[in-house]
Amino acid sequence: MFALGQHYENMKDLNNNHKKAAELYQQAASQGHIRAQYCLGMLYKGGKGIEKDIKKAVELYQQAASQGLAKAQFILGRCYYHGEGVEKDEKKAVELYHQAASQGNQDA
């Protein structure tokens, strides 16, 4: 499901079918696929193919971050740093940046 979701999200000939990608990511995320959780969170954050919902995005980032996905730890850190979808908490943001950096995330 995840790979098919990526295919739909990245299709150039169909104006990035984000709606179908969101459906497929949802299926994979509900089965615990951490990259699907992260990608679905990104779609929720941007309102692409699905109604924009930053709190749902943060929830999905938290699921993926708790399983060790560095990209999710970094983006969740940004949410905490800026207070997007969560109460602003710079200490929590720094913790998440450290987790992401320890796994080689160069943005952190």
C-alpha positions in Angstrom: 0.0 0.0 0.0 2.8 2.4 0.9 4.6 2.1 -2.4 1.4 2.5 -4.3 0.6 5.6 -2.3 3.9 7.1 -3.2 3.3 6.3 -6.8 0.0 8.2 -6.7 1.5 11.1 -4.8 4.3 11.5 -7.3 2.4 11.0 -10.5 3.1 13.9 -12.8 0.5 13.0 -15.5 -2.5 13.2 -13.1 -1.6 16.3 -11.2 -0.3 14.3 -8.2 -3.3 12.3 -7.2 -3.0 13.2 -3.5 -6.5 11.9 -2.6 -5.7 8.4 -3.7 -2.3 8.6 -2.1 -3.9 9.6 1.2 -6.3 6.7 1.0 -3.4 4.2 0.4 -1.2 5.8 3.1 -4.1 5.6 5.5 -4.4 1.9 4.9 -0.7 1.3 5.4 -0.4 3.7 8.4 -3.3 1.8 10.2 -1.1 -1.3 9.9 1.8 0.4 11.6 3.8 1.4 8.5 6.0 4.2 9.9 6.8 5.9 6.5 3.1 5.8 5.6 2.3 7.5 9.0 4.9 10.2 8.2 3.7 10.7 4.6 0.1 10.8 5.6 1.0 13.4 8.2 2.6 15.5 5.5 -0.6 15.4 3.4 -2.7 16.4 6.4 -0.3 19.2 7.2 -0.4 20.6 3.7 -4.1 19.8 3.0 -3.1 17.8 -0.1 -5.8 15.3 -1.1 -7.3 15.4 2.3 -8.7 18.2 4.5 -5.9 20.1 6.3 -5.6 19.0 9.9 -2.4 19.9 11.7 -3.4 18.1 14.9 -3.9 14.9 12.9 -0.6 15.5 11.2 1.1 15.9 14.6 -0.5 12.7 15.8 0.8 10.8 12.8 4.3 12.3 13.2 4.3 11.2 16.9 3.4 7.6 15.9 6.3 7.5 13.4 8.7 9.4 15.6 8.1 7.0 18.5 9.1 4.1 16.2 12.4 5.9 15.4 11.8 7.5 12.0 14.3 10.4 12.0 12.3 12.5 9.5 9.3 12.3 11.7 11.3 13.2 14.8 12.7 16.3 13.0 9.3 17.5 11.6 7.7 16.9 15.0 10.5 18.9 16.6 9.6 21.8 14.2 6.0 21.5 15.2 6.9 21.8 18.9 9.4 24.6 18.2 6.8 26.7 16.3 3.7 25.6 18.3 2.0 24.1 15.2 -0.7 21.6 16.3 0.8 21.3 19.8 1.7 23.7 22.6 5.0 25.4 21.9 7.8 23.6 23.7 11.3 24.4 22.7 12.8 21.9 25.1 10.8 19.1 23.5 11.8 20.4 20.1 15.5 20.2 21.0 15.1 16.6 22.3 13.5 15.6 19.0 16.1 17.4 17.0 18.8 15.5 19.0 17.0 12.2 18.3 16.8 12.9 14.6 20.4 14.1 14.5 21.7 11.0 16.3 20.2 9.0 13.4 22.0 11.1 10.8 19.2 13.5 9.9 21.2 16.4 8.5 18.4 19.0 8.8 18.4 18.5 12.6 
